[in-house]
Amino acid sequence: MTLTADAFTGSLLAVEGITDAIVLLNGPTGCKFYHSHISDCQYQRASSFDPLGFTEEFYFGQPRVPCTYLEGEDYIAGSTEKLRRILSSIASKNDDLLVVVNSPGASLIGDDLKQFIDSANLSKRCLAIENAGYSSPVCEGFEQTVIEILKWMDLEGKNSSSITGKVNLVGISLYNSNWDSTADELRRILSFLNIDVETVLCAGTSIEELQISTSVACNIVVFPEYGLKIAKWYEEQFGIPYILSPMGAPVGYDATEMWIKSVASFMSVDPSQAIEILRKERKRNYHKTSRFHSLTGLPKGATFAINGDSSVVLPLTKWLYEYLGMAPVGVSTLPGGCSETETQIIDFLGKIGFSDSWKSFNDGEQVDVVLSDGHTIKMMHEKRLCRAAIEIAMPSSGYINFLPRTYVGVNGALFLLEEIFNGLRRMP
């Protein structure tokens, strides 16, 4: 079965996506080690790492996510003393924003986190997330925590004269596979439209950037699972509109072109340069595609199975079928998907005669190309159940990237084509 994170993970990574913020985990060490590891892997802030440099209380040899290491009797007597110690200890290190997040078990103790924060005279730089919606999908925890942080910051709305021509990218999380390369690719595409990005909300973002995030012309929702509620909050609080492409995330040529046109239309700018670059790349790679097909008959007729966020699965399924002629034999979405997007996927599969493929992703069956989380694709690849395995979701396989890798945008299409075509060359 696919391993999926819950809202607790999403909440912690929302804080970890802020460059000058520290998440303090009120919970046992069992809740700490994985999240500290995944945060450090997804967003490394130090060029070197010496575990002996983090042997002090609360860190346990890891540089991220210090925790109160709650034990059995703490759940009976409360976590008062450890909370007091961790707050004073971490606060003395720097002036970063501090966010205390309860683990699922700690939320049952009933400790008044706000009281601890006030008594430590840290209310101006510390807030508490007492319940992150633990059984909910990871994306819901991310959105909830981002909104809680924005509310606590008491952002100021901007008058019309202070609104810039910049935009925010909303819905990119540290939990998204190769999130940093995705943000860079979207910045690159927007530069062809002469549009600058002010903030990528809670994904490599500073507190200062969050404070000026209300000065933009609009919010662009990249992955609605992680950002639609946030964008709606901005609209309700500050009247900042948002853009949401009808074709989902900009994955594949058609969805990327639609994303460009949607942004350009709203911002009243000329999209021709960006579209020309996209179509030029598409034309340039047509010859390689055609030559490969003439020699092998592939990728037309090759099978694929996909499991990921609904906003990615929709455009990617369409692109693989319509552009490459591949057959979707298993299509599933991760928890927290948008119902309207899933309806579009179901309708599309029905239209092309693959209705039975919906929710039939099976990681034990042979398929030519699998697109899923890192654990699943690694397992299927090692069992020789697929020719090509492409990571589009977390958890990660642990593969270390030096070159930028994303499945989003123009460069994302090139990455997908390279992985698919070279994978199909291998014997199953």
GIPEDA-V75237 format. One line per field, one symbol per residue. phi: phi as a letter, one per 20 degrees, with the letter a starting at -180 (. if undefined). burial: I if it has 16 or more other ideal C-beta (glycine too) atoms within 10 Angstrom, else O. A space follows every 10 residues. Layout:
phi->???
burial->???
This chain:
phi->.fecedfgff fffffffefd ccedeerfff eegfffffff ffbfdcfcbc gfecefgnel mceclfcelf cgfffeendg ffffffffff fffadffdce dffgfffefn fefffffffe ldfecbccdf bemfeffgff fffgfgffff ffflfefdfg fdfeeecded ndcgefflgf ffffffffff ffelddefbd glbmdeffff fdfeeefadd eedfgdbfff fffgffecme fcdcffdnff dnffffffff ffffffelce efffffffff ffffefffff ffffecndeg nfebccbafg fefgffffff ffedmedeeb cccfgnffff ffffffffff fencgfffmd fcfddfbfcd caffffffff ffelebedcc ecbefefnfe edegcbedmf ffffffffff fffffeff
burial->OIOIIIIIII IIIIIIIIOO IIIIIIIIIO IIOOIIOIII OIIOOOOOOO OOOIOOOIII OIIIIIIIII OOOIOOOIIO OIIOOIIOOI IOOOOIIIII IIIOIIIOIO IOIOOIIOOI OIOOOIIIII IIIIOIIIII IIIIIIIIII OOOOIOOIOO OOOOOIIIII IIIIIIIIII IIIIIIOOII OIIOIOIIII IIIIIOIOII OIIIIIIIII IIIIIIIIII IOIIOOOOOI OIIIIOIIII IIIIIIIIII OIIIOOIOIO IOOIIOOIOO OIOOIOOOIO OIOOOOOIIO OIIIIIIIII IIIIIIIIII IOIIOIIIII IIIIIIIIOO IIOIIOOIIO OOOIOOIIOO IOIOOOIIII IIIIIIIIII IOOOIIIIII IIIIIIIOOO OOOOIIIIII IIIOIIIOII IOIIOOOO
